[in-house]
Amino acid sequence: MTASPAIGVLSDVLVRAIDRKGLGVLLSDATNSTPCASTLAASSSGFLPAFLITAEALWFEMTRHGFGLKLVDDPEAALGVSVIDHDAQSAVTVLLCLLDVLDALPV
């Protein structure tokens, strides 16, 4: 399935935020760390689902409401799922929570 335009906007904003903050995204396991392009990190089939789930958890903690993320199983995705849409009332709320998640990352 193809991601909605709303998810495309979130992906674009996340790429710009990662690049502007100079954050290096690393894929790590027990023995290796490999740099990951910000475009993969922010892709709907990359790590955007994890970023959005974390942002949604932040919003839920404050409001007891979620973003209504729509995830689909995707065996070719980095995490096995892709995010295709959300039904949040405000894209600004989603963006602010997403940016707050970035600010909370250990750098």
MOWOMO-V977213 format. One record per pair of residues at least 12 apart in sequence whose C-alpha atoms are under 10 Angstrom apart, sorted by the first residue. I is the first residue (numbers start at 1). J is the second residue. Records with the same first field share a line. If there is no record, write none. Layout:
I=J, J
This chain:
1=72, 73, 74, 82, 83, 84
2=44, 45, 82, 83, 84, 85
3=43, 44, 45, 70, 71, 82, 83, 84, 85, 86
4=44, 83, 84, 85, 86
5=84, 85
6=84, 85, 86, 87, 91
7=42, 43, 44, 48, 69, 83, 84, 85, 86, 91
8=42, 43, 44, 84, 85
9=91, 95
10=42, 43, 44, 48, 52, 91, 92, 94, 95, 98
11=38, 39, 40, 41, 42, 43, 44, 46, 47, 48
12=38, 39, 42, 43
13=42, 95, 98, 99
14=38, 39, 41, 42, 43, 48, 51, 95, 98, 99, 102
15=37, 38, 39, 40, 41, 42, 43, 48
16=38, 39, 42
17=38, 42, 98, 99, 102, 103
18=37, 38, 39, 41, 42, 99, 102
19=37, 38, 39
21=102, 103
22=38, 107
23=38, 102, 105, 106, 107
24=36, 37, 38, 107
25=37, 38, 40, 41, 107
26=38, 41
27=41
40=78
41=78
43=77, 78, 82, 83
44=71, 77, 78, 81, 82, 83, 84, 85
45=71, 72, 73, 74, 75, 76, 77, 78, 79, 80, 81, 82, 83, 84
46=76, 77, 78, 79, 80, 81, 82, 83
47=77, 78, 79, 81, 82, 83
48=78, 79, 81, 82, 83, 98
49=69, 70, 71, 78, 79, 80, 81, 82, 83, 84
50=79, 81, 82, 83
51=97, 98, 99, 101, 102
52=67, 69, 83, 86, 94, 95, 97, 98, 101
53=66, 67, 69, 83, 98
54=97, 98, 100, 101
55=67, 93, 94, 95, 96, 97, 98, 99, 100, 101, 102
56=68, 69, 88, 93, 94, 97, 98, 101
57=97
58=97, 98, 100, 101
59=93, 94, 96, 97, 98
65=88
66=86, 87, 88, 89, 94
67=85, 86, 87, 88, 89, 90, 91, 93, 94
68=85, 86, 87, 88, 89
69=83, 84, 85, 86, 87, 88
70=82, 83, 84, 85, 86, 87
71=83, 84, 85, 86
72=84, 85
